[in-house]
Amino acid sequence: MRIWVDADACPNAVKEILFKAAQRRQVPLTLVANTPLRVPPSPLIDTIVVGAGFNVADDEIARMVNPGDLVITADIPLADAIVTKGATGLNPRGELYTEDNVKGLLRMRNLMEELRSANLAPGGPAPLGPKDKQQFTNQLDRFLTKAVR
């Protein structure tokens, strides 16, 4: 089991939580981004730098993920791709992406994108707050407790 991070847009506070969890639970953690990232020195934590371009990091994660892995992303199309491969997604606000909910979330995302492009809905989500970080930490802990025995 490995934790993958769609790191280009992942908040720093979430990355810090992940660094600590990887060390504490002894779980490999890979951050994928199109720019070099600073990570703590650890044999468990590594990075993959991909080329620039739309969805290049997402495509790399979708290609490399395995069943049972966890992917940290706010990108619902990526979540759909990894769930199809047997992995689980977790967004930085603590919501799990699973077979039971990802298709509905993808439909809602597509609808909201259409509404925003027609100026019928406001922009993106609010900044990540303390409650979001706590929900993320709790959900991550629950997932790792089940997955790492």
Rosetta blueprint (number, residue, H / E / L):
1 M L
2 R L
3 I E
4 W E
5 V E
6 D E
7 A L
8 D L
9 A L
10 C L
11 P L
12 N H
13 A H
14 V H
15 K H
16 E H
17 I H
18 L H
19 F H
20 K H
21 A H
22 A H
23 Q H
24 R H
25 R H
26 Q L
27 V L
28 P L
29 L E
30 T E
31 L E
32 V E
33 A E
34 N L
35 T L
36 P L
37 L L
38 R L
39 V L
40 P L
41 P L
42 S L
43 P L
44 L L
45 I E
46 D E
47 T E
48 I E
49 V E
50 V L
51 G L
52 A L
53 G L
54 F L
55 N L
56 V H
57 A H
58 D H
59 D H
60 E H
61 I H
62 A H
63 R H
64 M H
65 V L
66 N L
67 P L
68 G L
69 D L
70 L E
71 V E
72 I E
73 T L
74 A L
75 D L
76 I H
77 P H
78 L H
79 A H
80 D H
81 A H
82 I H
83 V H
84 T H
85 K L
86 G L
87 A L
88 T E
89 G E
90 L E
91 N L
92 P L
93 R L
94 G L
95 E L
96 L E
97 Y E
98 T L
99 E L
100 D L
101 N L
102 V H
103 K H
104 G H
105 L H
106 L H
107 R H
108 M H
109 R H
110 N H
111 L H
112 M H
113 E H
114 E H
115 L H
116 R H
117 S H
118 A L
119 N L
120 L L
121 A L
122 P L
123 G L
124 G L
125 P L
126 A L
127 P L
128 L L
129 G L
130 P H
131 K H
132 D H
133 K H
134 Q H
135 Q H
136 F H
137 T H
138 N H
139 Q H
140 L H
141 D H
142 R H
143 F H
144 L H
145 T H
146 K H
147 A H
148 V L
149 R L
